[in-house]
Amino acid sequence: MNGFRLGFLGVLAVAAAACTAASLPTTTTTTTTAVSTTLGGRITLIPNSTPFVVQGERGTFVEALQFYLVCTGHDEPTPGAKVSVDGSFGPITADAVAYYQAELRRVPSGDPDEDTFASLARDCNQQRTLGFPAGVFTTEFAGNAAPEDPEIFEFAASGGQVLTLDAIVGVVTITVLAADGSTVETTVTGPTTEVDMDVAQAYTIRVEAAAPTSFRIAASLRSPNVLVSDFGPMTLEDDGIGIATLGQDPVNTVAVIALLLGPPFEDTGWQDAAGECTGTNRHVSWIIQGASGGALHPAVFVADFTDTGGTPYFSQYAYRSLDLTALDPIARGLATPDGLSIGSTLNDFIAVYNDPTFEDPDLGLVREGDLVFAFDISGSADAPDGDASRIRYVGAGADGCPDAP
């Protein structure tokens, strides 16, 4: 039967009803294929094109498909079996799709082509909610927009945030409205739309398209003072930062860091025995998250270089926070391979390394191999609060300077 779901008797019953020319629910579809009949008056089901998503897949397109099925009342293909909007394409979702396809007089394969996906989107008139899971500040969402039928999302912002929307799939236009209906100014660069959400309110996000278009959009939320960068392969390791190893040439090291973080905020240049340092030293800094006022930046990355009379080399790095209270979680994307970064709690650290031994209780200093961590300790070094005590410094190497974490 060329792709029919033989185990789904309810769908076959609907298909049979279609073949007897019984009246069917009225639906709006994006297909223009006419329904043809045979000499005996039997209806020929419209074949599907290439499946858009298939059973067994997971992801944002599946989640959108499930939302549309629930929205249009196709969430219970058989009594007691309900579609969950969980992004996992299982047999219940496939049965619901097959039922909808039969209503459209399509072959009820259970795997929707893009026309079926778009038709479901047209039949759904509910707006959706854009949300971020607790503690997570990146997410994705998907759907299908058409002329005169934009996808509408509501997003409740807490204020003082920057929302970035990057259209990974589909050519769409994104408009953001404030609670009073006024248009919020956005910055558009290619497929990326960025909006400052200064006011705590419910914003409306409209995704529009010039033709029926399936889209997938990556969303991220950050503080307006966080450097817009992709740390990519840059990690905090005991022998370097992933893209550069301790001991390497200063010029190339600064260049590869700048590819990810942009030009440095400060470069001291080579200084001879400055500040009781051994040899000649150079310190290059990048502000990952700037302070809203003053110089206590919540996230700063520093690369140090040393020349003791031989070949200058990358001698030390540090990722530090001077204001943990204002640290944006996005800045924690620069982390060790185990996920530890500035802002991580003592309990996060213990989950990786077990209970620490504080080498310097006043500084909250802990060494694990060649990695150095410094904690902002809540309580005391003898009895720290594991949830409240947080890492304010991660580094490795030594440049011969007496700088403390």
HELIX and SHEET records of a PDB file:
HELIX    1   1 LEU A    9  CYS A   19  1                                  11    
HELIX    2   2 THR A   60  CYS A   71  1                                  12    
HELIX    3   3 PRO A   91  GLU A  103  1                                  13    
HELIX    4   4 GLU A  114  ASP A  123  1                                  10    
HELIX    5   5 PRO A  250  LEU A  261  1                                  12    
HELIX    6   6 ALA A  274  GLU A  276  5                                   3    
HELIX    7   7 LEU A  324  ALA A  326  5                                   3    
HELIX    8   8 PRO A  329  GLY A  333  5                                   5    
HELIX    9   9 LEU A  346  TYR A  353  1                                   8    
SHEET    1   A 4 ARG A 128  THR A 129  0                                        
SHEET    2   A 4 GLU A 151  ALA A 157  1                                        
SHEET    3   A 4 GLN A 201  GLU A 208 -1                                        
SHEET    4   A 4 THR A 173  LEU A 177 -1                                        
SHEET    1   B 5 THR A 138  ALA A 145  0                                        
SHEET    2   B 5 THR A 213  ARG A 222 -1                                        
SHEET    3   B 5 GLN A 161  VAL A 169 -1                                        
SHEET    4   B 5 THR A 192  MET A 197 -1                                        
SHEET    5   B 5 THR A 186  THR A 189 -1                                        
SHEET    1   C 3 GLU A 266  ASP A 267  0                                        
SHEET    2   C 3 THR A 280  GLN A 289 -1                                        
SHEET    3   C 3 GLN A 271  ASP A 272 -1                                        
SHEET    1   D 7 GLU A 266  ASP A 267  0                                        
SHEET    2   D 7 THR A 280  GLN A 289 -1                                        
SHEET    3   D 7 ALA A 299  ASP A 307 -1                                        
SHEET    4   D 7 TYR A 313  ARG A 320 -1                                        
SHEET    5   D 7 ARG A 390  GLY A 397 -1                                        
SHEET    6   D 7 LEU A 371  ASP A 376 -1                                        
SHEET    7   D 7 LEU A 365  GLU A 368 -1                                        
END                                                                             
